[in-house]
Amino acid sequence: MELGALKQSIFNVFGWASVSLGLWTLIMINSWIIVGYDAPFTSRNFIILIFIFGIIATISKSSRSLGMWGIFLGCYLVLFMIVIFFVGWFIIPFP
C-alpha cells in the first residue's frame, strides 16, 4: 500500500470515528432519558474526541464531509445538553 493511500485511509478512519462517536453518544443520552436513568453528562470526553477527530478529518479533502458531520454532531450534543439542563432547571430550580 502506498503512503499516499494509507494517509487518505487514516483521515477517513478519523472521520468515521468522529461520526460514529457522535451517534453513539446521542444513542446513550437518549436511551438514558427514555429509561429514566439519571443521565450522567460525563460524555464530555466523547465530545472532545468527536471534535478532535472531526478537525483531523477535515484536513484531507476526501474526508472533509465526514469531519464536518462529526463536528456538527458534537455541536448538536453540546447544544442539546445545555437545553436539557436549562429545561430541567426551569422545572425544578432548587433540587
C-alpha positions in Angstrom: 0.0 0.0 0.0 1.3 3.4 -1.0 2.0 6.0 1.7 -0.5 8.4 0.0 -3.3 5.8 0.0 -2.5 5.0 3.6 -2.6 8.7 4.6 -6.1 9.0 2.9 -7.4 6.0 4.7 -6.2 7.3 8.1 -8.2 10.5 7.5 -11.2 8.5 6.6 -10.9 6.4 9.7 -10.8 9.6 11.8 -13.9 10.9 10.0 -15.8 7.7 10.6 -14.7 7.6 14.2 -15.9 11.1 14.7 -19.3 10.4 13.2 -19.8 7.1 15.0 -18.8 8.5 18.4 -21.3 11.3 17.8 -24.1 8.9 17.0 -23.1 6.6 19.9 -23.2 9.5 22.3 -26.6 10.6 21.1 -27.9 7.0 21.5 -26.5 6.8 25.0 -28.0 10.1 26.2 -31.4 9.4 24.6 -31.6 5.9 26.0 -30.7 7.2 29.5 -33.5 9.8 29.2 -36.1 7.3 27.9 -35.3 4.6 30.6 -35.4 7.2 33.4 -31.8 6.7 34.4 -30.1 9.8 35.6 -28.2 10.7 32.5 -24.7 11.4 33.6 -23.3 14.0 31.3 -19.9 12.6 31.6 -19.8 12.1 27.9 -17.7 15.3 27.7 -14.7 13.1 26.9 -16.6 11.7 23.9 -17.5 15.2 22.8 -13.8 16.3 23.0 -12.8 13.2 21.0 -15.6 14.0 18.4 -14.2 17.5 17.9 -10.6 16.3 17.7 -11.3 13.5 15.3 -13.5 15.8 13.2 -10.8 18.5 13.0 -8.2 15.9 11.9 -10.6 14.5 9.3 -11.3 18.0 7.8 -7.6 18.3 6.9 -8.0 15.9 3.9 -10.3 16.9 1.1 -11.7 13.3 0.7 -12.8 13.0 4.3 -13.8 16.6 4.9 -17.6 15.8 4.8 -17.2 13.1 7.4 -15.2 15.6 9.6 -17.9 18.2 9.2 -20.6 15.7 10.1 -18.7 14.8 13.2 -18.2 18.5 14.2 -21.9 19.3 13.6 -22.9 16.3 15.8 -20.6 17.5 18.5 -22.1 21.0 18.4 -25.6 19.5 18.5 -24.7 17.4 21.5 -23.3 20.5 23.3 -26.5 22.5 22.4 -28.7 19.5 23.4 -27.1 19.2 26.9 -27.3 22.9 27.5 -31.0 23.0 26.6 -31.8 19.9 28.6 -30.0 21.4 31.6 -32.0 24.7 31.4 -35.3 23.0 30.8 -34.7 20.8 33.9 -33.6 23.8 35.9 -36.7 25.7 35.0 -38.9 22.8 36.1 -37.2 22.2 39.4 -34.9 25.2 40.1 -33.7 24.0 43.6 -33.4 20.3 44.0 
